[in-house]
Amino acid sequence: MNSVERMFAPEQQTKDRLSNASTWESGTKVWASGEEQILTCARVVDETHDVKSFEFRVGDGTPVRFEPGQFMTVSANVQGQTVQRCYTISSPPTRPYLLSITVKRVPGGTMSNWLHENMKPGSQLRAYGPSGSFTPTAAPGAVKALYLSAGSGVTPLMSMTRASIDLGLDRDIVFVHSARTPADIVFRKELERLVALSPRLRTFFLCEGIGSESDWQGPIGRLSLQQLSEWVPDYAEREVFTCGPAGYMKAAQTLLHEGGHDPAHYHQESFDFSAGAAAAEPAESVAPKNQAASLETFTVKLSRSSKTFTMSATETVLAAAKKAGVAIPSSCSQGICGTCKTKVLEGEVEMKHNGGIRDREIQKGFRLLCCSRPTSDLVLEL
Ligand SMILES: Cc1cc2nc3c(=O)[nH]c(=O)nc-3n(C[C@H](O)[C@H](O)[C@H](O)COP(=O)(O)OP(=O)(O)OC[C@H]3O[C@@H](n4cnc5c(N)ncnc54)[C@H](O)[C@@H]3O)c2cc1C
């Protein structure tokens, strides 16, 4: 078994997750989750009129280990403010030397527009290491998969598809992608090429309108159970991975439920923190257990920088650190993205996360500071 096959082998993944996974085969240093690195842009690809892919080398060319479907957090100074946002690594882990993110311009959006306007070959960008659990390893034994995506939600599923094909995995994939118009289908040509290469991959595109492509032969409209049953009659037997706008994911979940698909085999990722928070419990709404706690204050010490600040038990550690002028990498503030994951060396916090941290990380003492409130004085590994 070669290194990349080992990466996808369920037994090896379990072992890797349990071990510190900080090396790539023969001792090569790799980019750990949450670790800061400088990326250098190698290439910019225009995917559609409002979507670009940016390919990066990491640090001094370090190969990067991640699971298909994971994201990194990029950080930039935009008009004097540090802005951090998560972007899925759209390239597969089978190509560990050049990572790509694929970014859709959001009207009025800070980071997406900044990246589109500023990232050129040779430009540098600060980023934090791969994170996230929306990966095929969530269902290691699954051989039949259904990928449902809409808009820029195509990115994690593209990484999974590319990885599966690069590895020649015996995974039967049906990829159903919805877009506004044919011209908005991200990765259309590549997906068509991959279908021609692999009998194990089938793709279907669904558009809301034809836009400028008057000879579009595909279906028009939104995903329905009837359409899905026609394309993927065995959908109920498949492990489903869904990513797209909140409304799309809700509709997909509802139609699969109506069609008798077992929710235990359904996985989804939201790019929209408010949607994620609606599905789970918003980290910001987590209140201390009793009102007396709201009067308490605690001291937080940072072990590396020797900084100290005091905070109330009602605040999240992240919010208090920001107030005290301590810059901690963070993005979602909802306990989803994992960017603010930090080891608590001494003391206790009450944490209510929304999936951004794994049990084994919690066992090792890590906490997400955006959704953690202190119940004692703290020493943080920062
Ligand atoms: C795990 C994860 C993975 C992701 N992967 C991808 C990916 O692969 N590709 C991708 O394109 N995106 C991805 N995203 C989304 C991405 O992180 C950003 O949310 C997206 O690019 C928008 O960021 P922005 O800074 O451009 O917009 P923001 O500045 O955050 O603005 C978002 C919206 O809010 C509005 N807005 C901003 N400020 C205000 C204000 N003060 N008042 C009112 N409205 C305001 C803007 O007009 C805009 O409509 C991912 C998100 C997550 C959580």
The ligand as a Gaussian input file, in Angstrom:
#p B3LYP/6-31G(d) Opt

LIG

0 1
 C      -16.237000      25.417000       6.173000
 C      -16.421000      26.484000       5.114000
 C      -15.909000      26.276000       3.847000
 C      -16.115000      27.244000       2.852000
 N      -15.625000      27.000000       1.596000
 C      -15.851000      27.893000       0.618000
 C      -15.411000      27.627000      -0.716000
 O      -14.819000      26.586000      -1.021000
 N      -15.655000      28.578000      -1.659000
 C      -16.322000      29.755000      -1.379000
 O      -16.486000      30.570000      -2.290000
 N      -16.747000      30.012000      -0.121000
 C      -16.519000      29.132000       0.883000
 N      -16.942000      29.404000       2.160000
 C      -17.555000      30.715000       2.431000
 C      -16.455000      31.714000       2.783000
 O      -15.852000      31.369000       4.026000
 C      -16.981000      33.158000       2.956000
 O      -18.041000      33.125000       3.868000
 C      -17.435000      33.774000       1.642000
 O      -16.379000      33.816000       0.697000
 C      -17.930000      35.215000       1.895000
 O      -16.923000      35.913000       2.535000
 P      -16.672000      37.459000       2.252000
 O      -15.643000      37.941000       3.215000
 O      -16.431000      37.707000       0.812000
 O      -18.088000      38.059000       2.586000
 P      -18.510000      38.806000       3.942000
 O      -17.771000      40.080000       4.094000
 O      -18.419000      37.838000       5.063000
 O      -19.999000      39.151000       3.586000
 C      -20.965000      38.112000       3.387000
 C      -22.289000      38.797000       3.073000
 O      -22.663000      39.658000       4.130000
 C      -22.854000      40.969000       3.631000
 N      -22.282000      41.880000       4.632000
 C      -20.992000      41.994000       4.978000
 N      -20.868000      42.935000       5.920000
 C      -22.121000      43.411000       6.163000
 C      -22.670000      44.379000       7.024000
 N      -21.899000      45.092000       7.850000
 N      -23.993000      44.579000       7.002000
 C      -24.784000      43.872000       6.189000
 N      -24.318000      42.947000       5.347000
 C      -23.020000      42.731000       5.337000
 C      -22.118000      41.053000       2.327000
 O      -22.671000      41.996000       1.475000
 C      -22.256000      39.672000       1.823000
 O      -23.482000      39.532000       1.163000
 C      -16.778000      28.445000       3.148000
 C      -17.260000      28.647000       4.442000
 C      -17.103000      27.678000       5.394000
 C      -17.662000      27.913000       6.764000

